[in-house]
Amino acid sequence: MAIKKCPGMDPAYFKPEDIQMHRCLECGQELEFWKDDVKLKCAHCGQNNFNPNLGNTCLVWCKEAAKCVGNDDINEWIEKHNLN
């Protein structure tokens, strides 16, 4: 059974300001991060980039975050930032 997304991570409730452009750490290519994107692979160079705004979302503290966004990338981000 799939978990129902909370309104904070449901794209139906996203606003334009929930989308941020950031440059790839490797090549500088612009990447479009939605607030529920944990990481994106740059189409230009293949580098994985974590969402720089992730620390400002409920994904950081919510125990259901991985189920909510449908991937375990959030757990990798939490481990990388020593938030366990």
FENGINOR-V680099 format. One line per field, one symbol per residue. ss: DSSP state (h for helix, s for strand, l for the rest). phi: phi as a letter, one per 30 degrees, with the letter a starting at -180 (. if undefined). burial: # if it has 16 or more other ideal C-beta (glycine too) atoms within 10 Angstrom, else .. Layout:
ss = ???
phi = ???
burial = ???
This chain:
ss = llllllhhhlhhhllhhhsssssllllllsssssllllsssllllllssslllhhhlhhhllllhhhhhlllhhhhhhhhllll
phi = .dddddedcdedcdceddcbcbdddcciddbccddcddbbcdddciddbdddcedccdddcddceddddiacedddddddchcd
burial = ....#...#........#.....#......#.#.######.#......###..#..#.#..#..##.##...##..##......
